[in-house]
């Protein structure tokens, strides 16, 4: 089902034009990277404050108040450009283990944001200048910092085709032992059997 939809999507005129474009694709990718630097950079500053590692003299609300709007704008631009890049080659990205890992991490980062703003940040006035902040806030900062770090690493690794299905198939009966197990995990995790069966 999803295979045939992504195959159809990748064969649409605009998807082919985008992938073959000389300037548009690189500009969209550059905007994706620039907006990441902007919002992930700001988010990580906030996480360091929440973890009580730095900026201890600045109220948490002075951090979260003004910068939250900017983070939201950066996140929106990153998500839109990410979806446009995905549209340029949907089947390849859908079967890319790093892309799948990144989507899982985006869900984790989203749940952490929802829990932090829905629960912990509601009472920020009670712990605004506490050093260190309460453990729930420190944990939220740590989970956020870790998830954005791994999202950026996974995003960067998408471009490398080492684990793409059409490469992996030549190693189907790959190495033994732990490496073999990792190989099999990636092969299954990227949905290669389905992709190669098509
Ligand atoms: C919102 C948080 C996101 C962050 C922090 C993020 C981070 C990154 C990073 C660091 C890269 C590597 C850029 C480079 O190589 O210069 C990347 C690439 C990519 N991202 Fe995202 N991304 C996000 C959201 C998305 C979304 C929502 C999608 C699509 C649904 C997406 C699709 C992609 C794709 C397809 C690439 C690979 C481009 C290539 O072939 O090199 N990203 N992302």
Boltz pocket constraint, residues with backbone or C-beta under 6 A from the ligand:
constraints:
  - pocket:
      binder: B
      contacts: [[A, 29], [A, 32], [A, 33], [A, 36], [A, 40], [A, 75], [A, 78], [A, 79], [A, 80], [A, 81], [A, 82], [A, 83], [A, 85], [A, 86], [A, 93], [A, 99], [A, 106], [A, 148], [A, 151], [A, 152], [A, 153], [A, 154], [A, 155], [A, 156], [A, 157], [A, 158], [A, 159]]
      max_distance: 6.0
